[in-house]
Amino acid sequence: MEPFPSERIALFIDGANLYAASRTLGFDVDYKNLLAFFGQHGYLVRAYYYTAILETEEYSPLRPLVDWLGYNGYAVVTKPAKEFTDAAGRRRIKGNLDVELAVDMLDLAPRIDHAVLFSGDGDFRRLVEAVQRQGVRVTVVSSVRTQPAMIADELRRQADSFVELQDLVPEISRRQTEPRPRPAVATLRAGRATPADPFRDEVDLAD
């Protein structure tokens, strides 16, 4: 990204999507560094982070991350996740905040010059097109260096610019980890909760 000091920028982070991409590429996101990096490229109006949280348990593994982000410059948008058991008897949790992200981006569009979307979800193509019609430049951050690519081709073509997530590793990474193969389905799985590695259960990214 080229720096434009007078440009008003807003970040829209699909939390589960960014987590899946970063873990597949083998690194953990440092959200403090991420905020600082984009703050150097213009006037950062807002940084939104979207995630679903399972509220049926006394402790949510996402809570430490959500709390930290809320106190450190992010506008965190959450909603309850849905829990179900799949055909194989495995416990799954799913949550989708596409509508919330779309509403916020459209609402903020008249007040910004540049929207940065952290997601590869092709469902956002029409949102990007609608925001562009209001004169906002849209950059999409995802990855084509995973197998398969994490970004839908239609979203990449619609965006004004595409930033490869792996190219941002020196600027936004927390610590290097071993690369992990991408699961056959869009799921996330991890162990002990930390601000950079918060997902304990499998999370379905689809509705």
C-alpha positions in Angstrom: 0.0 0.0 0.0 1.2 3.5 -0.9 0.9 6.0 2.0 -1.5 8.9 1.5 -1.2 11.0 4.7 -4.5 12.9 4.1 -6.5 9.8 3.2 -9.2 8.7 5.7 -8.9 4.9 6.2 -11.2 2.4 7.9 -10.4 -1.3 8.5 -13.0 -4.0 8.4 -11.7 -7.3 9.7 -13.6 -10.5 9.3 -12.0 -12.1 12.4 -12.5 -15.8 11.6 -11.4 -15.3 8.0 -8.2 -13.5 9.0 -7.5 -16.1 11.6 -7.9 -19.0 9.1 -5.7 -17.3 6.5 -2.9 -16.3 9.0 -2.8 -19.8 10.5 -2.7 -21.4 7.1 0.3 -19.2 6.2 2.0 -20.0 9.6 1.9 -16.8 11.6 0.0 -15.1 14.3 -1.3 -11.6 13.9 -0.2 -8.9 16.3 -3.2 -6.6 16.3 -1.2 -3.7 17.8 1.3 -3.8 15.0 -1.6 -4.1 12.4 -3.2 -0.9 13.7 0.1 0.9 13.8 1.0 -0.2 10.2 -2.2 1.1 8.7 -2.1 4.2 10.8 1.1 5.1 8.9 -0.7 5.0 5.6 -3.3 7.7 6.3 -5.7 8.9 9.0 -7.2 5.9 10.5 -10.9 6.7 11.2 -12.0 3.3 12.6 -10.8 -0.3 12.8 -13.7 -2.8 13.1 -13.2 -6.4 14.2 -16.1 -8.9 13.7 -16.5 -12.2 15.5 -19.1 -14.6 16.8 -18.8 -15.8 20.4 -20.3 -18.9 22.0 -22.2 -17.7 25.0 -23.5 -21.1 26.3 -20.2 -21.7 28.2 -19.0 -19.9 31.3 -15.7 -19.0 29.5 -15.3 -18.1 25.9 -11.9 -18.6 24.4 -12.4 -15.5 22.3 -13.1 -13.3 25.3 -9.4 -12.4 26.0 -8.9 -11.2 22.4 -12.2 -9.3 22.2 -11.5 -7.6 25.5 -8.0 -6.6 24.5 -9.1 -5.3 21.1 -11.8 -3.2 22.7 -9.3 -1.5 25.0 -6.7 -1.0 22.3 -8.2 1.0 19.4 -10.7 -1.5 17.8 -14.4 -1.3 17.5 -15.4 -4.9 18.2 -18.7 -6.2 16.8 -19.9 -9.6 18.2 -22.9 -11.8 18.2 -23.8 -15.2 19.7 -22.4 -18.1 17.8 -24.6 -21.2 17.1 -23.6 -24.6 18.3 -24.6 -27.8 16.6 -23.5 -31.4 16.1 -22.6 -32.5 12.5 -23.5 -35.8 10.8 -20.2 -37.3 12.2 -21.1 -36.4 15.7 -18.5 -33.6 16.0 -19.3 -30.5 17.9 -19.3 -27.4 15.7 -19.8 -23.7 16.2 -20.7 -21.3 13.5 -21.2 -17.6 13.3 -21.5 -15.1 10.4 -21.3 -11.3 10.7 -21.4 -10.5 7.0 -24.5 -8.3 7.4 -23.0 -6.4 10.3 -19.8 -5.7 8.4 -21.7 -4.6 5.3 -24.0 -2.2 7.3 -21.0 -0.6 9.0 -19.0 -0.2 5.8 -21.9 1.4 3.9 -22.7 3.6 6.9 -19.1 4.9 7.1 -18.5 5.2 3.3 -19.4 8.9 3.1 -16.8 9.7 5.8 -13.8 7.8 4.4 -11.7 7.7 1.3 -10.3 4.1 1.6 -11.8 0.9 3.0 -9.5 -2.0 3.8 -11.4 -5.3 4.0 -9.7 -8.3 5.6 -11.6 -11.2 4.1 -11.6 -13.4 1.0 -15.3 -14.1 1.1 -16.8 -13.7 -2.4 -20.1 -12.7 -0.8 -18.6 -9.3 -0.2 -18.2 -8.5 -3.9 -21.5 -6.6 -4.1 -20.6 -4.7 -1.0 -17.3 -3.6 -2.4 -19.0 -2.5 -5.6 -21.6 -0.5 -3.7 -19.0 1.3 -1.6 -16.9 2.0 -4.8 -19.9 3.8 -6.3 -19.8 6.2 -3.4 -16.2 7.1 -4.4 -14.4 5.0 -1.8 -11.3 3.1 -2.8 -11.4 -0.5 -1.5 -8.3 -2.7 -0.8 -8.8 -6.4 0.0 -6.3 -8.2 2.2 -6.2 -12.0 1.9 -4.0 -14.7 0.3 -3.5 -16.4 -3.0 -0.5 -18.3 -1.7 -2.5 -21.0 0.1 -3.8 -24.1 -1.5 -6.5 -23.4 -2.4 -6.4 -19.6 -2.4 -8.2 -18.0 0.5 -9.8 -15.2 -1.6 -12.6 -15.6 -4.1 -11.6 -14.5 -7.6 -14.6 -12.3 -8.0 -13.8 -10.4 -4.9 -10.2 -9.9 -5.9 -11.2 -8.6 -9.4 -13.8 -6.2 -7.9 -11.4 -4.6 -5.4 -9.3 -1.5 -6.4 -6.3 -3.2 -5.0 -5.3 -6.5 -3.5 -2.7 -7.0 -0.8 -1.2 -10.4 -0.2 -1.4 -11.2 3.5 1.9 -13.0 3.5 3.6 -9.8 2.3 2.4 -8.1 5.5 4.0 -10.7 7.8 7.1 -8.5 8.7 4.7 -5.7 9.7 1.9 -7.4 11.5 3.1 -10.8 12.7 3.3 -11.7 16.4 5.5 -14.7 16.3 6.4 -17.3 13.7 4.7 -20.7 13.9 4.9 -23.8 11.9 2.8 -23.7 8.7 -0.4 -25.7 9.0 -2.3 -27.4 6.2 -5.7 -25.9 5.5 -8.6 -28.1 6.6 -10.8 -29.7 4.0 -13.7 -27.5 5.1 -13.7 -23.9 6.3 -13.0 -24.6 9.9 -10.7 -23.3 12.6 -9.3 -25.3 15.4 -6.8 -24.4 18.2 -6.1 -25.1 21.8 -5.4 -22.7 24.7 -6.9 -19.3 24.2 -4.5 -16.3 23.7 -5.2 -13.0 22.1 -3.5 -14.2 18.9 -4.8 -17.8 19.0 -8.3 -17.7 20.5 -10.2 -20.4 18.9 -10.7 -23.6 20.9 -13.4 -25.3 19.0 -14.1 -25.8 15.3 -15.8 -22.7 13.8 -17.7 -22.9 10.6 -17.3 -19.8 8.6 -20.4 -20.3 6.5 -24.0 -19.5 7.5 
